[in-house]
Amino acid sequence: MDIKKQLEIIKRGAVDIIPEDELVKKLEESQKSKRPLNIKAGFDPTAPDIHIGHTVLLRKLRQFQDLGHRVYFLIGDFTGRIGDPSGQSEKRKQLTKEEVDKNAATYKTQVSKILDISKLEVVFNSAWFEKMNGFEFGKLLTHYTATRLLERDDFSKRLKEQKPLYMSELIYPILQGYDSVVLNADVELGGTDQKFNLLVGRDLQKDYGQPQQVVITMPLLEGTDGLQKMSKSSGNYIGINDSPKEMFGKIMSISDELMYKYYTLLTDGDLSLIKNMHPKEAKAALAENIIAHYYSKKIAQDAGEEFSRVFSQKELPEDMPEYSISSGSRNIVELLVKSGQVPTKNEARRLIKQGGVVFEGKKIDDENATIDRAGVLKIGKRRFLKVNA
């Protein structure tokens, strides 16, 4: 593929390419020498589940794979125990080795839904950091200055506000940058909040006498609320392991403005065609496109039909989970938890308080209410539970 076309694919959705002319030169040299570029992206296993916000970066990695380049999926099992301070106003909770290992174990299976695993280089940065002795570690730190680190926006802000700034946080960008030295990365990808860390990698490579990597940043995807970055803690995420029906409903709930961003970052669709579609039609097409990738086209179509039947035609879904109150709890909070509809009692109480629990068309507003007859519970906007007496 010619360089112009490769660049067009790489640039789609990207925020920064630093510097773009170096990327062009690397692509040209790669084509002439038939040597694939080393493309790196690091992931700290701080949570076990991947949502579609993470796939913005993963999809860009897949594009590099399809262009014939070598992708390093770096799992920061060592740095994950420190915690990336990017965008944080206070120190992150440090994870144990057991927590990190448990989370990392799920990553390869999940990313196989986006990346070509047969061509993927999965590496762990504990492979080199755990072998370093104290002298070697100290020598690494001589390759970067504290003055430069303290120029970072979130670090300088915390100092001005007289908030603690820990040494472990200061050295994190150096450790991430050293990963690029070890892997001899030609290109490193990350979210816009990672820009400083990625540029540290360029500086360290230069100091170690290596060609500098090109930095590509991708936007952080807003969640279904359209306001905050997608995350499980904010409750605005769409998980790649969500059921097709749940995925469809969540995607249909996003704003029209956010829909176009999702199209740009999560699909390869022709954006000019999308803008000529009715927003509702375009959103349904987006949902089917995303679901088809993780399941199948038929399952995606079925989810769309189910959504139309339940939400447009006001019918009940054909397939609902069931719970019997004859042998289980009748208290609404316990019923929601034991039936598996919500993970915790606090979440159940929050839903009730917000008016998100309805039984047979009547809103439940008391957490001490009981269900003593058969009927259908609607939980939130998209979940239904058939209650059997």
Number of C-alpha atoms within 10 A of each C-alpha: 8 9 13 11 10 15 14 9 16 17 16 13 18 20 14 18 18 18 12 15 11 16 19 16 12 18 22 14 14 15 16 9 8 12 13 19 22 18 24 24 21 20 17 20 26 21 14 15 16 20 18 22 23 19 20 23 22 22 19 24 27 18 15 20 19 13 15 17 21 21 26 21 21 19 23 25 25 21 26 24 20 20 20 25 21 20 11 12 15 15 16 14 11 15 17 13 13 10 17 23 18 15 17 23 12 15 17 15 11 16 18 13 15 16 22 14 14 7 14 18 13 12 15 20 20 15 11 12 16 9 10 13 9 9 8 11 13 11 9 15 13 9 15 16 10 11 8 9 18 14 12 14 12 17 24 15 14 15 12 9 10 9 14 12 17 12 8 14 18 17 18 19 23 22 22 19 22 24 23 28 24 11 14 18 25 24 23 24 25 22 20 17 16 19 18 16 21 28 20 21 26 25 19 22 23 15 14 12 9 16 14 22 30 25 25 27 21 23 19 19 24 19 24 23 17 17 11 14 17 22 20 15 7 12 12 18 23 23 17 23 15 15 14 24 21 17 22 27 22 20 22 21 14 17 14 16 10 17 22 18 16 23 22 16 23 22 16 12 13 10 13 8 9 18 11 9 12 10 16 12 12 20 24 20 20 23 26 25 20 23 26 16 14 17 16 15 15 12 16 25 20 15 23 21 13 21 23 16 15 14 14 10 10 10 12 15 17 8 10 13 12 13 20 16 17 13 8 13 19 20 15 21 23 20 22 24 17 16 17 13 15 18 12 15 17 12 14 22 22 14 19 21 14 11 15 17 25 17 18 10 11 10 14 20 16 13 17 12 12 15 16 14 13 16 14 18 21 19 20 14 13 16 16 21 21 17 23 14 15
